[in-house]
Amino acid sequence: MTMKELAERVLLPCPFCGSDGELFVRGFTDDRADAGNAYIGCDTCGVEQPYKRSPTEAVAAWNTRASQETTR
């Protein structure tokens, strides 16, 4: 998957404020989306996820939500 293809994937809204997330990448030497470091962050509330090994992993982690179940 190329960076362009990854950019076309839809990110879920920020889990804290509902704004759009943004993909940030570093360490890329070519157009592949399977190497380097990446994370998703929110410019509105400032939340950032830890770096992942690839943009694909960053998107998957950002789009994963904890269960909404509550315990009583």
PDB file of N, CA, C and O in Angstrom:
ATOM      1  N   MET A   1       0.851  -1.176   0.000  1.00  0.00           N
ATOM      2  CA  MET A   1       0.000   0.000   0.000  1.00  0.00           C
ATOM      3  C   MET A   1       0.899   1.242   0.000  1.00  0.00           C
ATOM      4  O   MET A   1       1.863   1.328   0.761  1.00  0.00           O
ATOM      5  N   THR A   2       0.573   2.172  -0.843  1.00  0.00           N
ATOM      6  CA  THR A   2       1.349   3.408  -0.909  1.00  0.00           C
ATOM      7  C   THR A   2       0.821   4.421   0.105  1.00  0.00           C
ATOM      8  O   THR A   2      -0.257   4.234   0.669  1.00  0.00           O
ATOM      9  N   MET A   3       1.574   5.485   0.334  1.00  0.00           N
ATOM     10  CA  MET A   3       1.137   6.536   1.250  1.00  0.00           C
ATOM     11  C   MET A   3      -0.156   7.169   0.752  1.00  0.00           C
ATOM     12  O   MET A   3      -1.017   7.533   1.553  1.00  0.00           O
ATOM     13  N   LYS A   4      -0.300   7.304  -0.571  1.00  0.00           N
ATOM     14  CA  LYS A   4      -1.521   7.886  -1.133  1.00  0.00           C
ATOM     15  C   LYS A   4      -2.734   7.013  -0.802  1.00  0.00           C
ATOM     16  O   LYS A   4      -3.782   7.517  -0.397  1.00  0.00           O
ATOM     17  N   GLU A   5      -2.578   5.716  -0.979  1.00  0.00           N
ATOM     18  CA  GLU A   5      -3.677   4.808  -0.659  1.00  0.00           C
ATOM     19  C   GLU A   5      -4.039   4.871   0.818  1.00  0.00           C
ATOM     20  O   GLU A   5      -5.216   4.864   1.180  1.00  0.00           O
ATOM     21  N   LEU A   6      -3.024   4.932   1.663  1.00  0.00           N
ATOM     22  CA  LEU A   6      -3.281   5.020   3.094  1.00  0.00           C
ATOM     23  C   LEU A   6      -3.993   6.321   3.442  1.00  0.00           C
ATOM     24  O   LEU A   6      -4.897   6.332   4.277  1.00  0.00           O
ATOM     25  N   ALA A   7      -3.590   7.409   2.809  1.00  0.00           N
ATOM     26  CA  ALA A   7      -4.212   8.704   3.080  1.00  0.00           C
ATOM     27  C   ALA A   7      -5.690   8.700   2.704  1.00  0.00           C
ATOM     28  O   ALA A   7      -6.475   9.474   3.253  1.00  0.00           O
ATOM     29  N   GLU A   8      -6.067   7.839   1.778  1.00  0.00           N
ATOM     30  CA  GLU A   8      -7.461   7.759   1.364  1.00  0.00           C
ATOM     31  C   GLU A   8      -8.313   6.957   2.343  1.00  0.00           C
ATOM     32  O   GLU A   8      -9.541   6.992   2.260  1.00  0.00           O
ATOM     33  N   ARG A   9      -7.680   6.235   3.270  1.00  0.00           N
ATOM     34  CA  ARG A   9      -8.431   5.494   4.278  1.00  0.00           C
ATOM     35  C   ARG A   9      -9.046   6.485   5.257  1.00  0.00           C
ATOM     36  O   ARG A   9      -8.466   7.533   5.543  1.00  0.00           O
ATOM     37  N   VAL A  10     -10.195   6.153   5.755  1.00  0.00           N
ATOM     38  CA  VAL A  10     -10.912   7.052   6.656  1.00  0.00           C
ATOM     39  C   VAL A  10     -10.477   6.798   8.092  1.00  0.00           C
ATOM     40  O   VAL A  10     -10.499   5.665   8.574  1.00  0.00           O
ATOM     41  N   LEU A  11     -10.084   7.866   8.760  1.00  0.00           N
ATOM     42  CA  LEU A  11      -9.789   7.794  10.188  1.00  0.00           C
ATOM     43  C   LEU A  11     -11.066   8.087  10.964  1.00  0.00           C
ATOM     44  O   LEU A  11     -11.837   8.970  10.589  1.00  0.00           O
ATOM     45  N   LEU A  12     -11.285   7.358  12.028  1.00  0.00           N
ATOM     46  CA  LEU A  12     -12.404   7.675  12.901  1.00  0.00           C
ATOM     47  C   LEU A  12     -12.122   9.005  13.596  1.00  0.00           C
ATOM     48  O   LEU A  12     -10.964   9.410  13.701  1.00  0.00           O
ATOM     49  N   PRO A  13     -13.156   9.684  14.068  1.00  0.00           N
ATOM     50  CA  PRO A  13     -12.934  10.948  14.786  1.00  0.00           C
ATOM     51  C   PRO A  13     -12.137  10.709  16.062  1.00  0.00           C
ATOM     52  O   PRO A  13     -12.037   9.579  16.541  1.00  0.00           O
ATOM     53  N   CYS A  14     -11.581  11.764  16.598  1.00  0.00           N
ATOM     54  CA  CYS A  14     -10.834  11.701  17.851  1.00  0.00           C
ATOM     55  C   CYS A  14     -11.746  11.115  18.932  1.00  0.00           C
ATOM     56  O   CYS A  14     -12.894  11.537  19.064  1.00  0.00           O
ATOM     57  N   PRO A  15     -11.245  10.147  19.703  1.00  0.00           N
ATOM     58  CA  PRO A  15     -12.086   9.531  20.727  1.00  0.00           C
ATOM     59  C   PRO A  15     -12.376  10.454  21.911  1.00  0.00           C
ATOM     60  O   PRO A  15     -13.230  10.145  22.742  1.00  0.00           O
ATOM     61  N   PHE A  16     -11.676  11.572  21.992  1.00  0.00           N
ATOM     62  CA  PHE A  16     -11.863  12.478  23.125  1.00  0.00           C
ATOM     63  C   PHE A  16     -12.716  13.696  22.795  1.00  0.00           C
ATOM     64  O   PHE A  16     -13.546  14.112  23.603  1.00  0.00           O
ATOM     65  N   CYS A  17     -12.515  14.269  21.608  1.00  0.00           N
ATOM     66  CA  CYS A  17     -13.260  15.490  21.286  1.00  0.00           C
ATOM     67  C   CYS A  17     -14.115  15.380  20.027  1.00  0.00           C
ATOM     68  O   CYS A  17     -14.945  16.250  19.765  1.00  0.00           O
ATOM     69  N   GLY A  18     -13.919  14.319  19.248  1.00  0.00           N
ATOM     70  CA  GLY A  18     -14.726  14.127  18.047  1.00  0.00           C
ATOM     71  C   GLY A  18     -14.210  14.814  16.794  1.00  0.00           C
ATOM     72  O   GLY A  18     -14.822  14.698  15.732  1.00  0.00           O
ATOM     73  N   SER A  19     -13.093  15.529  16.899  1.00  0.00           N
ATOM     74  CA  SER A  19     -12.515  16.198  15.722  1.00  0.00           C
ATOM     75  C   SER A  19     -11.789  15.188  14.833  1.00  0.00           C
ATOM     76  O   SER A  19     -11.638  14.021  15.196  1.00  0.00           O
ATOM     77  N   ASP A  20     -11.348  15.647  13.676  1.00  0.00           N
ATOM     78  CA  ASP A  20     -10.600  14.793  12.749  1.00  0.00           C
ATOM     79  C   ASP A  20      -9.200  14.532  13.278  1.00  0.00           C
ATOM     80  O   ASP A  20      -8.556  15.418  13.841  1.00  0.00           O
ATOM     81  N   GLY A  21      -8.733  13.284  13.085  1.00  0.00           N
ATOM     82  CA  GLY A  21      -7.350  12.949  13.389  1.00  0.00           C
ATOM     83  C   GLY A  21      -6.484  13.228  12.176  1.00  0.00           C
ATOM     84  O   GLY A  21      -6.981  13.333  11.054  1.00  0.00           O
ATOM     85  N   GLU A  22      -5.186  13.345  12.410  1.00  0.00           N
ATOM     86  CA  GLU A  22      -4.244  13.594  11.315  1.00  0.00           C
ATOM     87  C   GLU A  22      -3.077  12.624  11.425  1.00  0.00           C
ATOM     88  O   GLU A  22      -2.557  12.394  12.518  1.00  0.00           O
ATOM     89  N   LEU A  23      -2.664  12.057  10.299  1.00  0.00           N
ATOM     90  CA  LEU A  23      -1.551  11.116  10.241  1.00  0.00           C
ATOM     91  C   LEU A  23      -0.245  11.882  10.130  1.00  0.00           C
ATOM     92  O   LEU A  23      -0.089  12.725   9.246  1.00  0.00           O
ATOM     93  N   PHE A  24       0.699  11.594  11.027  1.00  0.00           N
ATOM     94  CA  PHE A  24       2.034  12.187  10.988  1.00  0.00           C
ATOM     95  C   PHE A  24       3.037  11.059  10.780  1.00  0.00           C
ATOM     96  O   PHE A  24       2.953  10.021  11.437  1.00  0.00           O
ATOM     97  N   VAL A  25       3.987  11.260   9.867  1.00  0.00           N
ATOM     98  CA  VAL A  25       4.963  10.223   9.563  1.00  0.00           C
ATOM     99  C   VAL A  25       6.375  10.804   9.597  1.00  0.00           C
ATOM    100  O   VAL A  25       6.579  11.997   9.373  1.00  0.00           O
ATOM    101  N   ARG A  26       7.349   9.928   9.885  1.00  0.00           N
ATOM    102  CA  ARG A  26       8.754  10.325   9.833  1.00  0.00           C
ATOM    103  C   ARG A  26       9.598   9.107   9.488  1.00  0.00           C
ATOM    104  O   ARG A  26       9.196   7.970   9.735  1.00  0.00           O
ATOM    105  N   GLY A  27      10.737   9.346   8.931  1.00  0.00           N
ATOM    106  CA  GLY A  27      11.666   8.272   8.638  1.00  0.00           C
ATOM    107  C   GLY A  27      11.385   7.497   7.367  1.00  0.00           C
ATOM    108  O   GLY A  27      11.867   6.374   7.218  1.00  0.00           O
ATOM    109  N   PHE A  28      10.622   8.061   6.450  1.00  0.00           N
ATOM    110  CA  PHE A  28      10.309   7.346   5.224  1.00  0.00           C
ATOM    111  C   PHE A  28      11.298   7.717   4.133  1.00  0.00           C
ATOM    112  O   PHE A  28      11.627   8.887   3.935  1.00  0.00           O
ATOM    113  N   THR A  29      11.762   6.695   3.435  1.00  0.00           N
ATOM    114  CA  THR A  29      12.715   6.924   2.356  1.00  0.00           C
ATOM    115  C   THR A  29      12.103   6.659   0.994  1.00  0.00           C
ATOM    116  O   THR A  29      12.740   6.889  -0.034  1.00  0.00           O
ATOM    117  N   ASP A  30      10.863   6.174   0.984  1.00  0.00           N
ATOM    118  CA  ASP A  30      10.179   5.935  -0.282  1.00  0.00           C
ATOM    119  C   ASP A  30       8.679   6.120  -0.060  1.00  0.00           C
ATOM    120  O   ASP A  30       8.260   6.641   0.974  1.00  0.00           O
ATOM    121  N   ASP A  31       7.886   5.699  -1.018  1.00  0.00           N
ATOM    122  CA  ASP A  31       6.446   5.928  -0.965  1.00  0.00           C
ATOM    123  C   ASP A  31       5.682   4.770  -0.323  1.00  0.00           C
ATOM    124  O   ASP A  31       4.452   4.751  -0.366  1.00  0.00           O
ATOM    125  N   ARG A  32       6.381   3.817   0.266  1.00  0.00           N
ATOM    126  CA  ARG A  32       5.692   2.673   0.869  1.00  0.00           C
ATOM    127  C   ARG A  32       5.120   3.057   2.229  1.00  0.00           C
ATOM    128  O   ARG A  32       5.694   3.875   2.947  1.00  0.00           O
ATOM    129  N   ALA A  33       3.992   2.462   2.571  1.00  0.00           N
ATOM    130  CA  ALA A  33       3.338   2.756   3.843  1.00  0.00           C
ATOM    131  C   ALA A  33       3.585   1.642   4.857  1.00  0.00           C
ATOM    132  O   ALA A  33       2.793   1.459   5.781  1.00  0.00           O
ATOM    133  N   ASP A  34       4.680   0.896   4.690  1.00  0.00           N
ATOM    134  CA  ASP A  34       4.925  -0.216   5.608  1.00  0.00           C
ATOM    135  C   ASP A  34       6.266  -0.107   6.327  1.00  0.00           C
ATOM    136  O   ASP A  34       6.754  -1.099   6.868  1.00  0.00           O
ATOM    137  N   ALA A  35       6.865   1.069   6.342  1.00  0.00           N
ATOM    138  CA  ALA A  35       8.144   1.239   7.020  1.00  0.00           C
ATOM    139  C   ALA A  35       8.243   2.655   7.562  1.00  0.00           C
ATOM    140  O   ALA A  35       7.635   3.581   7.023  1.00  0.00           O
ATOM    141  N   GLY A  36       9.011   2.817   8.625  1.00  0.00           N
ATOM    142  CA  GLY A  36       9.175   4.132   9.236  1.00  0.00           C
ATOM    143  C   GLY A  36       8.404   4.229  10.533  1.00  0.00           C
ATOM    144  O   GLY A  36       8.022   3.206  11.099  1.00  0.00           O
ATOM    145  N   ASN A  37       8.169   5.424  11.012  1.00  0.00           N
ATOM    146  CA  ASN A  37       7.417   5.653  12.234  1.00  0.00           C
ATOM    147  C   ASN A  37       6.255   6.579  11.926  1.00  0.00           C
ATOM    148  O   ASN A  37       6.370   7.494  11.111  1.00  0.00           O
ATOM    149  N   ALA A  38       5.128   6.328  12.592  1.00  0.00           N
ATOM    150  CA  ALA A  38       3.947   7.137  12.331  1.00  0.00           C
ATOM    151  C   ALA A  38       3.071   7.196  13.578  1.00  0.00           C
ATOM    152  O   ALA A  38       3.118   6.313  14.434  1.00  0.00           O
ATOM    153  N   TYR A  39       2.283   8.242  13.656  1.00  0.00           N
ATOM    154  CA  TYR A  39       1.285   8.328  14.708  1.00  0.00           C
ATOM    155  C   TYR A  39       0.130   9.185  14.219  1.00  0.00           C
ATOM    156  O   TYR A  39       0.259   9.921  13.241  1.00  0.00           O
ATOM    157  N   ILE A  40      -1.000   9.085  14.908  1.00  0.00           N
ATOM    158  CA  ILE A  40      -2.158   9.916  14.628  1.00  0.00           C
ATOM    159  C   ILE A  40      -2.297  10.884  15.796  1.00  0.00           C
ATOM    160  O   ILE A  40      -2.123  10.506  16.955  1.00  0.00           O
ATOM    161  N   GLY A  41      -2.608  12.120  15.484  1.00  0.00           N
ATOM    162  CA  GLY A  41      -2.829  13.121  16.516  1.00  0.00           C
ATOM    163  C   GLY A  41      -4.035  13.976  16.185  1.00  0.00           C
ATOM    164  O   GLY A  41      -4.516  13.985  15.052  1.00  0.00           O
ATOM    165  N   CYS A  42      -4.517  14.696  17.189  1.00  0.00           N
ATOM    166  CA  CYS A  42      -5.660  15.585  17.023  1.00  0.00           C
ATOM    167  C   CYS A  42      -5.196  17.008  17.284  1.00  0.00           C
ATOM    168  O   CYS A  42      -4.694  17.314  18.366  1.00  0.00           O
ATOM    169  N   ASP A  43      -5.362  17.878  16.295  1.00  0.00           N
ATOM    170  CA  ASP A  43      -4.957  19.273  16.450  1.00  0.00           C
ATOM    171  C   ASP A  43      -5.894  20.057  17.369  1.00  0.00           C
ATOM    172  O   ASP A  43      -5.511  21.101  17.898  1.00  0.00           O
ATOM    173  N   THR A  44      -7.110  19.565  17.559  1.00  0.00           N
ATOM    174  CA  THR A  44      -8.083  20.298  18.369  1.00  0.00           C
ATOM    175  C   THR A  44      -7.814  20.136  19.861  1.00  0.00           C
ATOM    176  O   THR A  44      -7.697  21.128  20.580  1.00  0.00           O
ATOM    177  N   CYS A  45      -7.715  18.882  20.335  1.00  0.00           N
ATOM    178  CA  CYS A  45      -7.518  18.666  21.778  1.00  0.00           C
ATOM    179  C   CYS A  45      -6.084  18.291  22.132  1.00  0.00           C
ATOM    180  O   CYS A  45      -5.729  18.263  23.311  1.00  0.00           O
ATOM    181  N   GLY A  46      -5.249  18.001  21.122  1.00  0.00           N
ATOM    182  CA  GLY A  46      -3.835  17.743  21.365  1.00  0.00           C
ATOM    183  C   GLY A  46      -3.467  16.311  21.702  1.00  0.00           C
ATOM    184  O   GLY A  46      -2.297  16.028  21.958  1.00  0.00           O
ATOM    185  N   VAL A  47      -4.425  15.403  21.711  1.00  0.00           N
ATOM    186  CA  VAL A  47      -4.099  14.020  22.026  1.00  0.00           C
ATOM    187  C   VAL A  47      -3.255  13.426  20.897  1.00  0.00           C
ATOM    188  O   VAL A  47      -3.483  13.713  19.722  1.00  0.00           O
ATOM    189  N   GLU A  48      -2.281  12.596  21.268  1.00  0.00           N
ATOM    190  CA  GLU A  48      -1.434  11.897  20.299  1.00  0.00           C
ATOM    191  C   GLU A  48      -1.278  10.460  20.757  1.00  0.00           C
ATOM    192  O   GLU A  48      -1.155  10.191  21.951  1.00  0.00           O
ATOM    193  N   GLN A  49      -1.284   9.545  19.812  1.00  0.00           N
ATOM    194  CA  GLN A  49      -1.031   8.152  20.153  1.00  0.00           C
ATOM    195  C   GLN A  49       0.474   7.915  20.148  1.00  0.00           C
ATOM    196  O   GLN A  49       1.212   8.698  19.551  1.00  0.00           O
ATOM    197  N   PRO A  50       0.947   6.855  20.798  1.00  0.00           N
ATOM    198  CA  PRO A  50       2.376   6.518  20.716  1.00  0.00           C
ATOM    199  C   PRO A  50       2.752   6.185  19.267  1.00  0.00           C
ATOM    200  O   PRO A  50       1.909   5.778  18.469  1.00  0.00           O
ATOM    201  N   TYR A  51       4.042   6.370  18.949  1.00  0.00           N
ATOM    202  CA  TYR A  51       4.504   6.013  17.607  1.00  0.00           C
ATOM    203  C   TYR A  51       4.261   4.543  17.333  1.00  0.00           C
ATOM    204  O   TYR A  51       4.407   3.698  18.217  1.00  0.00           O
ATOM    205  N   LYS A  52       3.889   4.251  16.104  1.00  0.00           N
ATOM    206  CA  LYS A  52       3.732   2.879  15.621  1.00  0.00           C
ATOM    207  C   LYS A  52       4.805   2.628  14.576  1.00  0.00           C
ATOM    208  O   LYS A  52       5.431   3.567  14.085  1.00  0.00           O
ATOM    209  N   ARG A  53       5.018   1.361  14.233  1.00  0.00           N
ATOM    210  CA  ARG A  53       6.071   1.019  13.273  1.00  0.00           C
ATOM    211  C   ARG A  53       5.753   1.409  11.848  1.00  0.00           C
ATOM    212  O   ARG A  53       6.657   1.498  11.017  1.00  0.00           O
ATOM    213  N   SER A  54       4.484   1.643  11.546  1.00  0.00           N
ATOM    214  CA  SER A  54       4.114   2.013  10.185  1.00  0.00           C
ATOM    215  C   SER A  54       2.834   2.831  10.211  1.00  0.00           C
ATOM    216  O   SER A  54       2.083   2.770  11.184  1.00  0.00           O
ATOM    217  N   PRO A  55       2.575   3.596   9.158  1.00  0.00           N
ATOM    218  CA  PRO A  55       1.310   4.316   9.061  1.00  0.00           C
ATOM    219  C   PRO A  55       0.108   3.383   9.112  1.00  0.00           C
ATOM    220  O   PRO A  55      -0.923   3.729   9.688  1.00  0.00           O
ATOM    221  N   THR A  56       0.233   2.206   8.516  1.00  0.00           N
ATOM    222  CA  THR A  56      -0.871   1.246   8.538  1.00  0.00           C
ATOM    223  C   THR A  56      -1.203   0.855   9.978  1.00  0.00           C
ATOM    224  O   THR A  56      -2.377   0.796  10.345  1.00  0.00           O
ATOM    225  N   GLU A  57      -0.187   0.590  10.795  1.00  0.00           N
ATOM    226  CA  GLU A  57      -0.413   0.248  12.197  1.00  0.00           C
ATOM    227  C   GLU A  57      -0.991   1.438  12.963  1.00  0.00           C
ATOM    228  O   GLU A  57      -1.842   1.254  13.834  1.00  0.00           O
ATOM    229  N   ALA A  58      -0.545   2.647  12.653  1.00  0.00           N
ATOM    230  CA  ALA A  58      -1.061   3.835  13.325  1.00  0.00           C
ATOM    231  C   ALA A  58      -2.551   4.015  13.047  1.00  0.00           C
ATOM    232  O   ALA A  58      -3.326   4.307  13.958  1.00  0.00           O
ATOM    233  N   VAL A  59      -2.946   3.841  11.796  1.00  0.00           N
ATOM    234  CA  VAL A  59      -4.358   3.977  11.427  1.00  0.00           C
ATOM    235  C   VAL A  59      -5.189   2.904  12.132  1.00  0.00           C
ATOM    236  O   VAL A  59      -6.253   3.196  12.679  1.00  0.00           O
ATOM    237  N   ALA A  60      -4.703   1.668  12.117  1.00  0.00           N
ATOM    238  CA  ALA A  60      -5.439   0.580  12.761  1.00  0.00           C
ATOM    239  C   ALA A  60      -5.599   0.830  14.253  1.00  0.00           C
ATOM    240  O   ALA A  60      -6.672   0.591  14.808  1.00  0.00           O
ATOM    241  N   ALA A  61      -4.544   1.309  14.908  1.00  0.00           N
ATOM    242  CA  ALA A  61      -4.615   1.583  16.347  1.00  0.00           C
ATOM    243  C   ALA A  61      -5.566   2.739  16.637  1.00  0.00           C
ATOM    244  O   ALA A  61      -6.359   2.671  17.575  1.00  0.00           O
ATOM    245  N   TRP A  62      -5.490   3.791  15.842  1.00  0.00           N
ATOM    246  CA  TRP A  62      -6.374   4.950  16.043  1.00  0.00           C
ATOM    247  C   TRP A  62      -7.840   4.563  15.881  1.00  0.00           C
ATOM    248  O   TRP A  62      -8.703   5.031  16.624  1.00  0.00           O
ATOM    249  N   ASN A  63      -8.107   3.711  14.909  1.00  0.00           N
ATOM    250  CA  ASN A  63      -9.483   3.318  14.626  1.00  0.00           C
ATOM    251  C   ASN A  63     -10.019   2.246  15.578  1.00  0.00           C
ATOM    252  O   ASN A  63     -11.190   1.875  15.486  1.00  0.00           O
ATOM    253  N   THR A  64      -9.183   1.742  16.492  1.00  0.00           N
ATOM    254  CA  THR A  64      -9.618   0.766  17.479  1.00  0.00           C
ATOM    255  C   THR A  64     -10.128   1.509  18.698  1.00  0.00           C
ATOM    256  O   THR A  64      -9.461   2.402  19.220  1.00  0.00           O
ATOM    257  N   ARG A  65     -11.313   1.133  19.147  1.00  0.00           N
ATOM    258  CA  ARG A  65     -11.908   1.768  20.315  1.00  0.00           C
ATOM    259  C   ARG A  65     -12.113   0.751  21.427  1.00  0.00           C
ATOM    260  O   ARG A  65     -12.399  -0.419  21.176  1.00  0.00           O
ATOM    261  N   ALA A  66     -11.962   1.212  22.638  1.00  0.00           N
ATOM    262  CA  ALA A  66     -12.217   0.346  23.793  1.00  0.00           C
ATOM    263  C   ALA A  66     -13.704   0.041  23.867  1.00  0.00           C
ATOM    264  O   ALA A  66     -14.526   0.784  23.332  1.00  0.00           O
ATOM    265  N   SER A  67     -14.036  -1.031  24.518  1.00  0.00           N
ATOM    266  CA  SER A  67     -15.429  -1.390  24.695  1.00  0.00           C
ATOM    267  C   SER A  67     -16.168  -0.309  25.463  1.00  0.00           C
ATOM    268  O   SER A  67     -15.612   0.300  26.377  1.00  0.00           O
ATOM    269  N   GLN A  68     -17.405  -0.073  25.098  1.00  0.00           N
ATOM    270  CA  GLN A  68     -18.225   0.940  25.766  1.00  0.00           C
ATOM    271  C   GLN A  68     -18.970   0.375  26.970  1.00  0.00           C
ATOM    272  O   GLN A  68     -19.777   1.073  27.584  1.00  0.00           O
ATOM    273  N   GLU A  69     -18.705  -0.881  27.309  1.00  0.00           N
ATOM    274  CA  GLU A  69     -19.384  -1.504  28.440  1.00  0.00           C
ATOM    275  C   GLU A  69     -18.973  -0.835  29.746  1.00  0.00           C
ATOM    276  O   GLU A  69     -17.824  -0.425  29.907  1.00  0.00           O
ATOM    277  N   THR A  70     -19.907  -0.728  30.663  1.00  0.00           N
ATOM    278  CA  THR A  70     -19.595  -0.193  31.982  1.00  0.00           C
ATOM    279  C   THR A  70     -19.828  -1.280  33.019  1.00  0.00           C
ATOM    280  O   THR A  70     -20.696  -2.136  32.850  1.00  0.00           O
ATOM    281  N   THR A  71     -19.065  -1.244  34.068  1.00  0.00           N
ATOM    282  CA  THR A  71     -19.230  -2.229  35.128  1.00  0.00           C
ATOM    283  C   THR A  71     -19.932  -1.586  36.304  1.00  0.00           C
ATOM    284  O   THR A  71     -19.738  -0.405  36.592  1.00  0.00           O
ATOM    285  N   ARG A  72     -20.741  -2.367  36.976  1.00  0.00           N
ATOM    286  CA  ARG A  72     -21.471  -1.847  38.140  1.00  0.00           C
ATOM    287  C   ARG A  72     -21.310  -2.785  39.297  1.00  0.00           C
ATOM    288  O   ARG A  72     -21.847  -2.532  40.376  1.00  0.00           O
TER     289      ARG A  72
END
